[in-house]
Amino acid sequence: MPIKAYGFALALAFLPAAAFAQTAAPQTAAPEARERVRAACAADVQKYCANVERAKGAMRGCLEAHETQLSDGCKAARAERAAARAKEKG
């Protein structure tokens, strides 16, 4: 087997590990804030987003689409989580 083929095979062997390292970044965006959003917005989710699939970002998009209709507790919890995320990124 030529050296180029070995190099290519080696690169392919490490590609999944590199992809995993990128996607496995720790989520420190305040897990407790996420749980507060889930608890505070449970009734709103049931009312406005019951038929939304739990795909990445779909629930957030639904809640954003109904922002003016959300309960005050849900709005406050979402604002708190957004602030926590902004603080981590900043």
C-alpha positions in Angstrom: 0.0 0.0 0.0 1.5 3.4 -1.0 2.3 6.0 1.7 -0.5 8.3 0.5 -3.0 5.5 1.1 -1.8 5.0 4.7 -2.0 8.7 5.3 -5.5 8.8 3.9 -6.6 5.8 6.0 -5.1 7.4 9.1 -7.0 10.6 8.4 -10.2 8.7 8.0 -9.6 6.9 11.3 -9.3 10.1 13.2 -12.1 12.0 11.5 -14.9 10.6 13.7 -12.9 11.4 16.8 -12.5 15.0 15.7 -16.2 15.3 14.9 -17.1 13.9 18.3 -14.7 16.3 20.0 -16.5 19.2 18.4 -20.0 18.1 19.2 -19.2 16.9 22.7 -18.4 20.4 24.1 -19.8 20.8 27.6 -23.0 22.6 27.9 -22.5 25.0 30.7 -25.3 27.3 29.6 -26.8 27.0 33.0 -28.6 23.6 33.0 -30.6 24.9 36.0 -31.8 27.8 33.9 -32.9 25.4 31.2 -34.9 23.4 33.8 -36.5 26.6 35.1 -37.6 27.4 31.5 -39.0 23.9 31.1 -40.9 24.2 34.3 -42.1 27.8 33.8 -43.1 27.3 30.2 -44.7 23.8 30.5 -48.3 25.2 30.2 -47.3 27.5 27.4 -45.6 24.7 25.5 -48.8 22.5 26.0 -51.0 25.4 24.8 -49.0 26.8 21.8 -46.5 24.2 20.8 -48.0 20.8 21.6 -47.6 19.6 18.0 -44.0 20.8 17.6 -41.4 18.1 17.2 -38.6 18.1 19.8 -36.0 18.8 17.2 -33.1 21.1 17.8 -34.4 24.7 18.0 -38.0 23.8 17.0 -39.4 24.4 20.5 -37.5 27.6 20.9 -38.8 28.8 17.5 -42.3 28.0 18.5 -42.0 29.9 21.8 -40.4 32.8 20.0 -43.3 32.8 17.5 -45.8 33.1 20.5 -43.6 35.5 22.6 -46.4 38.0 23.1 -48.8 35.3 24.3 -46.5 33.6 26.8 -47.1 33.7 30.5 -45.0 36.2 32.5 -43.2 33.4 34.3 -42.2 31.8 31.0 -41.0 35.1 29.6 -39.0 35.8 32.8 -37.4 32.3 32.8 -36.5 32.6 29.0 -34.9 36.1 29.7 -32.9 34.7 32.6 -31.6 31.8 30.4 -30.7 34.2 27.6 -28.8 36.3 30.0 -26.9 33.3 31.3 -26.0 32.2 27.8 -24.9 35.8 26.9 -22.7 35.9 30.0 -21.0 32.6 29.2 -20.3 33.7 25.6 -19.2 37.2 26.6 
